[in-house]
Amino acid sequence: MAMKLSQFPNLKEADWMFVNTFEELEGEVMTGLTELFPAKMIGPMVPSGYLDGRIKGDKGYGASLWKPLNEECSNWLEAKEPQSVVYISFGSMVSLTSEQMEEVAWGLKESGVSFLWVLRESEHGKLPSGYRDLVKDKGLIVTWCNQLELLAHQATGCFVTHCGWNSTLESLSLGVPVVCLPQWADQLPDAKFMEDVWEVGVWPKEDEKGVVRKQEFVKSLKDVMEGERSQEIRKNANKWKKLAREAVGEGGSSDMHINQFVSHLMNADKNRSLNVF
């Protein structure tokens, strides 16, 4: 965190500052930011294949980590009904406490939903004893799956997420409703925006020990997957999906900001250095 904060004093030296968001999503926030810094919104920075499709073959972030959806995940999803699967992932850094892990695990079982849980190998020991066998008819637990492909799959109906910014943008860009389980830092305001501002999901309440209990988690899953509130949440999720595509599409707000930068580069004095953050 100290390293990140130390970057802000240098922003006044920047000619351009690129921000991974888009005007329609955070217009009010960016209005305040642009008064202080030369910020330009160029997001969502999600591969083109999942948005406007303008870049042929652009389906990944370019790192070797991003492999196609493995056969086990793909075959399992193909056998499910549209929007019937809950996808759970807490990213590459978040570690739930053993107590919280058990509440999530038992909540998934009690809810009766089909679920695909991407859980790092180091976290598997926190699952209740014998849990895999207990849920094998409803759940698939794996150590890795391509998140973008999984979110884009028609069977996926909900994303249980820690609300890191990348996961937040991916869920919004692909129109997937969420259940928020933030742990720290920006995940907390991200969850607040997901529930109360963008209205694409539910943030279940913690108890006095800071744990989301099974009953609260089950209720949140049902709110997102079933009933009247679910319909409104899905409507909002589809709205943001459409707006994200428009932002990066030809003539969209983010597309125009990128074109402005390219034009500036082409016309800039060759002897002048350019600072970009």
C-alpha positions in Angstrom: 0.0 0.0 0.0 2.8 2.4 0.8 4.3 1.8 -2.6 1.1 2.6 -4.3 0.5 5.8 -2.3 4.1 6.9 -3.0 3.2 7.1 -6.7 0.6 9.9 -6.3 3.0 12.8 -5.6 4.5 12.1 -9.1 1.2 12.5 -10.9 1.5 16.3 -11.2 4.5 15.6 -13.5 2.4 13.5 -15.9 1.2 14.7 -19.3 -1.3 11.8 -19.5 -2.7 9.5 -16.9 -4.6 6.4 -18.2 -7.4 5.0 -16.0 -8.9 1.6 -16.4 -12.6 2.6 -16.2 -15.1 4.4 -18.5 -17.1 7.6 -18.4 -20.5 6.0 -18.2 -19.5 3.9 -15.2 -17.6 6.5 -13.1 -18.3 9.9 -14.6 -18.8 11.8 -11.4 -15.6 10.3 -9.8 -13.6 11.1 -12.9 -14.9 14.7 -13.0 -13.2 15.3 -9.7 -10.0 13.4 -10.7 -9.5 15.3 -13.9 -9.5 18.6 -12.0 -6.4 17.4 -10.3 -4.6 15.2 -12.9 -4.6 14.7 -16.7 -6.7 11.5 -16.4 -8.1 9.8 -19.4 -10.5 6.8 -19.1 -9.6 4.1 -21.6 -11.4 1.1 -20.1 -12.7 -1.4 -19.6 -9.3 -3.0 -20.4 -10.8 -6.4 -21.2 -9.7 -8.3 -24.3 -11.6 -7.1 -27.4 -13.0 -10.6 -28.1 -15.3 -10.2 -25.0 -16.4 -6.7 -25.9 -16.6 -5.1 -29.3 -14.7 -7.8 -31.2 -12.7 -5.2 -33.2 -9.4 -6.9 -32.7 -9.4 -10.3 -34.3 -8.2 -13.2 -32.0 -7.9 -10.9 -29.0 -9.1 -13.3 -26.3 -6.5 -13.0 -23.5 -4.3 -10.6 -21.7 -1.1 -11.8 -23.4 0.4 -13.6 -20.4 1.1 -17.3 -20.5 -1.1 -17.8 -17.5 -4.2 -17.1 -19.6 -4.9 -20.5 -21.1 -8.2 -21.6 -22.8 -11.0 -23.0 -20.5 -9.8 -26.4 -19.6 -11.8 -29.5 -20.8 -13.0 -30.4 -17.4 -14.6 -27.0 -16.8 -15.9 -26.7 -20.3 -17.6 -30.2 -20.4 -19.1 -29.5 -16.9 -20.6 -26.1 -18.0 -21.9 -27.4 -21.2 -24.2 -29.8 -19.3 -25.8 -27.0 -17.3 -28.8 -24.8 -18.1 -28.3 -21.2 -19.0 -27.7 -18.9 -16.0 -27.9 -21.8 -13.6 -24.3 -21.9 -12.3 -22.7 -19.9 -9.5 -19.0 -19.2 -10.2 -16.8 -18.6 -7.1 -13.3 -17.2 -7.2 -11.4 -14.9 -4.8 -8.5 -14.2 -7.1 -4.8 -14.9 -6.7 -4.1 -13.1 -3.4 -7.2 -13.2 -1.2 -7.2 -15.9 1.5 -10.4 -16.4 3.4 -10.2 -17.5 7.0 -11.0 -21.1 7.7 -14.2 -20.0 9.4 -15.3 -18.0 6.5 -14.4 -20.7 4.0 -16.6 -23.2 5.9 -19.6 -20.8 5.9 -19.2 -20.3 2.1 -18.8 -24.1 1.6 -21.9 -25.1 3.6 -23.9 -22.2 2.1 -23.2 -23.4 -1.4 -24.4 -26.9 -0.4 -27.5 -25.7 1.4 -28.5 -23.4 -1.4 -28.8 -26.4 -3.8 -27.2 -24.4 -6.7 -24.8 -25.8 -9.2 -21.4 -24.2 -8.6 -17.9 -24.1 -10.1 -15.4 -23.0 -7.5 -11.9 -22.0 -8.5 -9.8 -22.5 -5.4 -6.0 -22.3 -5.1 -4.3 -25.5 -4.1 -3.0 -23.8 -0.9 -6.6 -23.1 0.2 -8.1 -26.6 -0.3 -7.1 -27.6 3.3 -9.7 -25.1 4.6 -12.6 -27.0 3.1 -14.7 -29.1 5.5 -13.6 -32.7 5.7 -15.1 -34.8 2.9 -16.7 -31.8 1.3 -15.8 -32.7 -2.3 -17.7 -36.0 -2.1 -20.7 -34.3 -0.4 -21.1 -31.8 -3.2 -19.9 -33.9 -6.3 -23.4 -34.0 -7.8 -23.8 -30.2 -7.7 -20.3 -28.7 -7.5 -17.0 -28.7 -9.3 -13.9 -27.5 -7.4 -10.8 -26.8 -9.5 -7.5 -25.0 -9.0 -7.7 -22.9 -12.1 -10.1 -21.9 -14.9 -10.0 -19.1 -17.5 -12.1 -16.5 -15.8 -13.1 -14.5 -18.9 -14.3 -17.6 -20.7 -16.1 -18.8 -17.6 -17.9 -15.5 -17.1 -18.8 -15.3 -20.8 -20.3 -18.8 -20.8 -24.1 -18.9 -21.0 -24.4 -21.3 -18.1 -22.9 -18.8 -15.6 -25.6 -16.9 -13.7 -23.7 -15.4 -10.8 -20.1 -14.6 -9.7 -19.1 -14.8 -6.0 -16.2 -12.5 -6.0 -13.7 -10.6 -3.7 -14.4 -7.5 -5.8 -10.9 -6.8 -6.9 -10.9 -4.2 -9.7 -10.1 -6.5 -12.5 -12.8 -9.0 -11.5 -15.2 -6.1 -11.0 -14.7 -4.8 -14.5 -14.8 -8.2 -16.0 -18.2 -9.0 -14.4 -19.6 -5.7 -15.5 -18.3 -6.0 -19.0 -19.7 -9.5 -19.4 -23.0 -8.7 -17.7 -22.7 -11.2 -14.8 -24.5 -10.4 -11.5 -22.4 -10.8 -8.3 -22.4 -11.7 -4.7 -19.7 -9.6 -3.0 -17.3 -10.9 -0.4 -14.6 -8.1 -0.2 -11.7 -8.5 2.2 -9.6 -5.3 2.1 -8.4 -2.2 0.3 -10.3 -1.2 -2.8 -12.5 -4.3 -2.7 -14.7 -2.7 -0.1 -15.7 0.4 -2.1 -16.0 -1.8 -5.2 -18.5 -3.9 -3.4 -20.4 -0.8 -2.2 -20.7 0.4 -5.8 -21.7 -3.0 -7.1 -24.6 -3.2 -4.7 -25.8 0.4 -4.2 -24.6 2.4 -7.2 -24.4 0.0 -10.2 -27.0 -2.3 -8.6 -25.6 -5.5 -10.1 -25.4 -7.6 -7.0 -25.6 -8.2 -3.3 -23.1 -7.6 -0.5 -24.1 -10.0 2.3 -23.7 -8.6 5.8 -21.0 -9.8 8.2 -21.7 -10.6 11.9 -19.9 -9.1 14.8 -16.8 -11.3 14.2 -16.5 -10.0 10.6 -17.8 -13.3 9.1 -20.6 -13.7 6.5 -22.6 -16.6 8.0 -24.1 -19.4 5.9 -27.7 -18.2 6.2 -26.8 -14.7 5.0 -24.8 -16.1 2.1 -27.6 -18.4 1.0 -30.1 -15.5 1.1 -27.7 -13.4 -1.1 -27.3 -16.2 -3.6 -31.1 -16.6 -3.8 -31.6 -12.8 -4.2 -29.2 -12.9 -7.2 -30.4 -16.2 -8.8 -34.1 -16.1 -8.1 -37.2 -13.8 -7.8 -38.0 -10.2 -8.5 -34.8 -8.7 -7.3 -32.9 -11.1 -9.5 -34.7 -9.8 -12.5 -33.7 -6.2 -11.7 -30.1 -7.1 -11.0 -29.8 -8.9 -14.3 -31.4 -6.0 -16.1 -28.8 -3.7 -14.6 -25.9 -6.1 -15.4 -27.0 -6.2 -19.0 -27.2 -2.4 -19.1 -23.5 -2.1 -18.0 -22.4 -4.8 -20.4 -23.9 -2.7 -23.2 -22.4 0.5 -22.0 -18.9 -1.1 -21.6 -19.0 -2.3 -25.2 -20.1 1.1 -26.4 -17.3 2.8 -24.5 -14.6 0.8 -26.2 -16.4 0.5 -29.6 -15.7 2.9 -32.5 -16.6 6.4 -31.4 -17.1 5.5 -27.8 -15.8 7.5 -24.9 -12.7 5.3 -24.2 -12.1 4.9 -27.9 -12.0 8.6 -28.4 -9.5 9.1 -25.5 -7.1 6.6 -27.0 -7.4 8.3 -30.4 -6.7 11.6 -28.7 -3.5 10.2 -27.3 -2.4 8.7 -30.6 -3.1 12.0 -32.3 -1.1 13.8 -29.7 1.9 11.5 -30.2 1.8 11.9 -33.9 1.8 15.7 -33.6 4.0 16.2 -30.6 7.4 17.8 -30.8 9.9 15.0 -31.3 12.4 16.6 -29.0 10.0 16.8 -26.1 9.8 13.9 -23.6 6.3 12.6 -22.7 5.4 11.4 -19.2 2.6 8.8 -19.1 1.2 7.2 -16.0 
